[in-house]
Amino acid sequence: MGKIRAVCISREKGTAKSSVGRALAVEDFGLENDAHAGKWHRQVSLLPYEEIEKFKAKGAPVTDGSFGENLITEGIKLRELPPGTRLRAGGALLEVTQIGKECHSRCAIGRAMGHCIMPEEGIFARVLAGGVIEAGDAIEIVGDTSPAKEGTK
């Protein structure tokens, strides 16, 4: 079992997210008031705290939400979770839909550091059952529904 270290949202696409402490995950939509929420397979993005800390150690000036991540997690190897894996995050139930992503345009972090970890370390999920997700909440694997409807990259 792991934990949620931060919950982040943004009002506009293409901008860093801000840590808000808690958010309502809405079934089949994403986090309330987040620009990336919608009826698609990448409703919630997750990034591991451990990878963010490694990136910071290289001198990256990043804060919670800098990579566009909704949930910063600790204690779960996100990249090892196959699509279809279900996660209980606070009061919400998520299903992993995609591991990593293609970086279509170099973000501010990529320009500054020459590299960004979200395309390699981030994962995406959809909300199967809504509920409040708060920093400090547990996040745990609760099942796998493979084969998944969405793939990797």
N, C-alpha and C positions, 0 to 999 in steps of 0.2 A: 504494500500500500504506500502511496505517496501523498503529497499534499499540494494544494494550490498556493503558490507564493504571491501571485498578483492576478488581478482581473482588470483587463484594459479594453477600452472602446475608443472609437473615433467617430466624429460626425460626418467626415468626408473621406472618400476613397483617396488613396495616394498620399496620405499623411500618416505620421506616427500616431500611435494610440496613446491615450492617457490612462494611468492607473486610477481606477474608480473604487477600489475596495470590494465592491459587490455589484452584481448585475443579475437581472432576471433572464434566464435562458427560456426562450419561447419555442414550443414544439414546432418542428419543421420550419423554423425561421432563423434562429440564432440568438445573439444577445441583444436585448432591447436597447434601442438607440445607437446601435453600431452600424456604421455605413456598409459593412460587408454582409450583414444579415440579409436573408432572402430565401426564396424557394430554390435552392441549388445545393450542391454537395459540399461546398466549402463554407458552411455557416459559422463555424467556430475554428479558430486556429490555435494550436498549442505549440509551445516551445519549451525545451527543458532548461531550467535554471542553471544546471551544471554546464551546459554548452555556452550559455550567455556569460557565465563567470570566466570560462576559458577565453572567450573572445575579449572580454574586458581586460584580462591579464596581458593581452597584446597591445593595450593602449587605446582600445575603442571607447569613445565617449558616449556610451549608451545608457539609457535608463529603461525602466519598465515600459514596454509598448513601443520602443524604438524600431523594432523589426516588423511591426504591424501585427503582433501576436495578441490574441485575446486572453489566453491563459498561460501563465508561466507556472510550470509544474516542477516538482522536485521528487526524486526517488523512483521514477518510472522511466525505463528506457523507451521513449516514445517511438524512435525509428524501428524498433524491433516488433512493434505491434502491427499485425497484418490488417488490411482493410476488412471491416466486418467486426472487429473487436469492439465490445461495448465497455464503456467507462462510466462509472458513477462519479460525478464531479459535484460535490455538495448535494443539492437537492435535484439535480438534473441527470438525465441519462443520455449519453452521447454514443454515437457509433462512428468509428474511424472510417473515413471514406477515401483518404489519399495520404500517401507518405511523400513528403517533399513537394517541390513544385518547380516549374520552369521559371526562370527569372526573365521576364519579358523586357524590362528596362532597368537599367542599373539604378538602384535606390541611393539615397544620400549616404548611407553607411557603406555601400559598395564603392561609391566614388571616393569617399574619405579613406577607407581602409584597403581598398582593392579586392575586397571579398565580403560576402554577407552570408550568415549562417541559416537564415530562414529557408532558402530553397533546398538546403541539404538536411537540416535538423528539424524543421517544422513539420507538423502533421495537421490534418484537417478532419473535421467531424461534422456530422449533422446532429440536430437535437431530436432525439426520439421521444423524450418526455421532459417537459419544462420544469423549472424550479430555480430557486436562487442559488447562485454560486458566489462564494465569498472567499477572500484571501484567508488562508488558515484552514479551510475545509479539506477534508480527505478527498483523494482521487484514487479510485481503484478499478482494476479490471474485474468485470462481472460476467463476461461471456464473450463468445465469438459467434457471429452469424455468417461465416464464410459459406459459399463464395460471395464476395462483396459485389455491389452494383457498380462501384467506381474502382479505378485502378490506381496505379502509382504514376508519378510524373506523367 
